[in-house]
Amino acid sequence: MGSFAKLAKRCVETEAPVMVKIQELLRGATDVMSLAQGVVYWQPPETALNKVKEVVWEPATSKYGADDGLPELREALLEKLRRENKLTKSSVMVTAGANQAFVNLVLTLCDAGDSVVMFAPYYFNAFMSFQMTGVTDILVGASNPKTLHPDVDWLEKTLKENNPIPKLVTVVNPGNPSGAFIPKPMLQRISDLCRNAGAWLVVDNTYEYFMYDGMEHYCLEDDHIVNLFSFSKAYGMMGWRVGYIAYPSEADGFHAQLLKVQDNIPICASIIGQRLALYSLEAGPEWIRERVQDLVINRKLLVEAMSPLGEDAVKGGEGAIYLWAKLPDNCKDDFEVVRWLATKHGVAVIPGSASGGPGYIRVSFGGLKEEGTRLAAERLRKGLQELVTDGMVQ
Ligand SMILES: Cc1ncc(COP(=O)(O)O)c(C=O)c1O
């Protein structure tokens, strides 16, 4: 039904969420295996789930909690940030996931009309968060096609020459959708450039534990840096919606402004979710690392499955749960390729254009166990082989 009342332009002009588009595409299709959504196949630690069963009856579980998060969870997180991330000067706010954390930050740090910086291929939800809050001057830098690392020389020039000076620069490390890991000296240079320009640097560390081949994750800390974290993938807690922000304690007014936003969106993250997060922390990083190591075989299976695309086509996967692959030059419409792979070959992936990378696909290796991945990889290989040799034959 029509209405004379108008929808917000900010929202109408925001991209549609790619996962919703994929779900629409898959509606009616039967037997499609998903390498699309960024999820892990495991559930939270059993001990934590059992403990949480006991707190559902506690009256406090059904009440509002402190906006910043349960004091005992915040304390445990501050300790974790100190011990694992070497962040000693940060304060913490618990949010309903890292996506809500990012929206909190955009609302706290940016005004409509501000310029912000991202690098393609970028995390689509971060792009949408800018768009829907009126921060539409999104300057998108390129990444090195070989390493998928951000073009820092371009950033240097942009932070000097763009008028207005960008207010905020954001990166995901390791990356979604690239799976690339930004080396410390490079992130340090990005941070120095931001500091000198008076810009915020927001680093999304959702995949901090998803590191392979002996690489180690790190965080940087400074008065202009904000770090984001998530319980979703690490502890298999996607549906429980818990993440957190580590922000500079010394930045004047930061907490007071952040609190206004938090109080108007979730008030507090769900109490039961926070409890599960607290108990999951007791299982610790080793619990996560054991599971992450199992993903190495999935990654290998999918890299092999994409070999029909050619030697240099598949990148990323140094960290996170993603591979980023270039489609043949004649496949400009990556969404059509995704549709064809799903309907003809029974395997779903994400089109690169959703992340500012048309002509590519993102393949996730976290959502299926080895047997499932093996099956999905066979389908993907068959589909890509056909794509390369005969095109999208119906
Ligand atoms: C880089 C990145 N940030 C944030 C999120 C969302 O995490 P959460 O479930 O904590 O909101 C995701 C999920 O895919 C992600 O890949």
PDBQT file of the ligand as one rigid body, heavy atoms in Angstrom, charges set to zero:
ROOT
HETATM    1  C1  LIG A 401      34.497  -7.325  10.011  1.00  0.00    +0.000 C 
HETATM    2  C2  LIG A 401      33.239  -7.613  10.730  1.00  0.00    +0.000 A 
HETATM    3  N1  LIG A 401      32.824  -6.775  11.679  1.00  0.00    +0.000 NA
HETATM    4  C3  LIG A 401      31.678  -7.006  12.340  1.00  0.00    +0.000 A 
HETATM    5  C4  LIG A 401      30.902  -8.104  12.061  1.00  0.00    +0.000 A 
HETATM    6  C5  LIG A 401      29.620  -8.291  12.808  1.00  0.00    +0.000 C 
HETATM    7  O1  LIG A 401      29.918  -8.896  14.019  1.00  0.00    +0.000 OA
HETATM    8  P1  LIG A 401      28.822  -8.984  15.169  1.00  0.00    +0.000 P 
HETATM    9  O2  LIG A 401      28.106 -10.267  14.970  1.00  0.00    +0.000 OA
HETATM   10  O3  LIG A 401      29.646  -8.957  16.415  1.00  0.00    +0.000 OA
HETATM   11  O4  LIG A 401      27.939  -7.808  15.026  1.00  0.00    +0.000 OA
HETATM   12  C6  LIG A 401      31.310  -9.012  11.094  1.00  0.00    +0.000 A 
HETATM   13  C7  LIG A 401      30.465 -10.171  10.760  1.00  0.00    +0.000 C 
HETATM   14  O5  LIG A 401      30.562 -10.769   9.721  1.00  0.00    +0.000 OA
HETATM   15  C8  LIG A 401      32.506  -8.759  10.410  1.00  0.00    +0.000 A 
HETATM   16  O6  LIG A 401      32.935  -9.582   9.467  1.00  0.00    +0.000 OA
ENDROOT
TORSDOF 0
